[in-house]
Amino acid sequence: MEQKSETNQENRALSKAYDHVLRQKRMNESLIKWSLNYSDLLKANDSGMGFTLYLL
């Protein structure tokens, strides 16, 4: 009886650790996506009209 209880606790701990890793992975993916989108937005704002006039 006691061995089943220990096994259940070990399974719960493993599941909890796995869930934690998945949450961190999702958070990292979200931060990377936001960062890339923000970078693209900054580039778009800095680019202006998209051409450069050179005077000789």
C-alpha distance (Angstrom), angle and dihedral (degrees) to the residues before:
residue distance angle dihedral
M1 . . .
E2 3.77 . .
Q3 3.79 93.2 .
K4 3.82 91.0 59.2
S5 3.79 90.1 51.9
E6 3.80 91.4 52.3
T7 3.79 90.8 47.2
N8 3.81 91.0 51.3
Q9 3.80 90.9 50.5
E10 3.79 91.1 48.5
N11 3.80 90.9 49.1
R12 3.80 91.3 49.5
A13 3.80 91.6 49.1
L14 3.79 91.4 49.1
S15 3.80 91.9 47.7
K16 3.79 91.2 48.5
A17 3.81 91.6 50.7
Y18 3.81 90.9 47.7
D19 3.81 91.6 50.2
H20 3.79 89.7 49.6
V21 3.81 91.5 53.0
L22 3.81 91.4 48.5
R23 3.82 91.4 50.4
Q24 3.80 90.7 50.5
K25 3.81 90.9 48.7
R26 3.81 91.6 51.4
M27 3.80 90.9 47.3
N28 3.81 91.8 50.4
E29 3.79 91.5 48.7
S30 3.78 90.1 49.8
L31 3.81 92.8 49.6
I32 3.80 92.1 48.2
K33 3.80 91.3 49.2
W34 3.81 91.7 48.7
S35 3.80 91.3 47.3
L36 3.81 92.8 51.7
N37 3.81 92.1 46.7
Y38 3.81 90.9 49.1
S39 3.80 90.8 48.9
D40 3.81 90.6 51.7
L41 3.80 90.0 49.1
L42 3.81 91.8 51.8
K43 3.81 91.0 48.5
A44 3.81 90.6 49.8
N45 3.80 91.5 50.4
D46 3.81 92.3 48.7
S47 3.78 95.3 46.8
G48 3.80 95.2 69.9
M49 3.79 114.4 -176.0
G50 3.78 94.7 -9.7
F51 3.83 100.0 -113.2
T52 3.78 137.8 83.4
L53 3.80 124.8 -144.0
Y54 3.79 115.0 -144.6
L55 3.78 118.2 -161.5
L56 3.81 118.9 -156.2
